[in-house]
Amino acid sequence: MRTVASLLLVTVLSGCTTATERLVYEGIRQENARQQGQPGRDTAPDPAGPDFDAYSKERQRLQKEPHP
């Protein structure tokens, strides 16, 4: 019974991790976009970052590359 409960807990928590990463990434992305429009900002706006799915794919690709 403990094994089943442990597996269920691990499964639920692993799903939460992905959702949490997405929410944090999107929150930071939105905050950066909001700060771009503040008055008195004398630099050119930064380009918008990629959405979470594109970011995640690029991150996985870079992790699979061999490191020197």
N, C-alpha and C positions, 0 to 999 in steps of 0.2 A: 504494500500500500504506500509506503514511503517513497518507493522508487517511482511509482506512477505520479505521486504528488510532486516530486522533484522534477520529473520530466515535464510535467505540465507547467510548473513555475518557470523553468528554463525557456520553454517555448514561448510563453507569454512575455517574458522579459526580453527575449531576442527581438520580438516584434516591436516592442516599445523603443528599443534602441534606434531602429531605423526611423521611426516616426519622430523621435526626439532630434536626431541628427538633421532631418529635413526641416523641422520647425526652427531649429537654431540657425541653420544656414539661411533659410528664407528670411528670418527676422533680421539677421545682420545685413543681408542684401537690401532689404527694404529700408533699414536705418541709413545705410550708405546713400541710397537714392534720395532719401529725405534731406540729408545733410547737404547734398549737392545743390539744392535749391535755396539754401539759406542766404539772406542778404549779406553783403559784405564779403562774400567769397570771391577772391580775385584770381582764382586759377580756373583753367578750363575744366569742365566736368569730366569725371572719369567715365569710361564706358561701362555700361551695365554688365555685371558678371553673368555667367551662364546660369541657367536654371539648375535645380538640384540634380536632376537626372543626368544632364550633360557633365556636371561636375563629378558626379559619382562614377560615371563611365571613364572619364579621364583619370581619375584617381586610381581606379582599378587597373587601368592600362599601365600607368606608371609604376604601380607596385609589382606588376608581373615582369617588367623589364629587368634584365640583369644589371647589377650595380658593379662599377669598376673597382 
